[in-house]
Amino acid sequence: MSSEPPPPPQPPTHQTSVGLLDTPRARDRSPSPLRGNVVPSPLPTRRTRTFSATVRASQGPVYKGVCKCFCRSKGHGFITPADGGPDIFLHISDVEGEYVPVEGDEVTYKMCSIPPKNEKLQAVEVVITHLAPGTKHETWSGHVISS
């Protein structure tokens, strides 16, 4: 038995001969937020909105409008204001009540600006006041009702 320490490990050689490199080298990668197509949503939701923006919106006036369109699978839609003007963005997290909005529903809402530039507006605290006649309405749990 010898008391000599084992020799230090040798750095890997980069030879391309067949049989010298049995296993492929794994690349060490830093974790990326874009890996796996997980991109953070730029849309301000009830969950990501700041407390101060929520307070400002809740203290604002109540507006009336008509649901122009809403896509449950995408989670957003638009409201046409009753007093005219550009359409207002509507996120699924800001809809109050038991029904999914459909085209033609009369709604009331408050408005909040959309960061980062605060140039566009978003409807918050949206409540369906009158269901559009002659359309099928779905509840959030999936039950369908004809109105």
C-alpha angles and dihedrals in degrees: 000000000000125000094213117123117244115266116266116262115268120234113253116266119227100223119152098205117130113263098017095094108045098170128043116246115251117225116227108227130187116239110265126199088219094057110114093015093280101151119171112245115250090205115103108233130185087262097052099037115109119249093242092053090050092051093048091050094047091052093051128095124280116248131197127222148140126259106249096186139336130187114199094194092053092039100228146074144159138265124211108218116235091227093052128248132114121331117269121230117240125197122202092238091062097057113107124200137035103290132080108233117247133187111292099024114137111231142180120215147160124230134238129179120247116235148251096044096014090217097122129056133228128200115239132181090026114187124184106229100176126019114226108258118244096020133109115245125201126208120223088254091057104258114140122218128182116222 
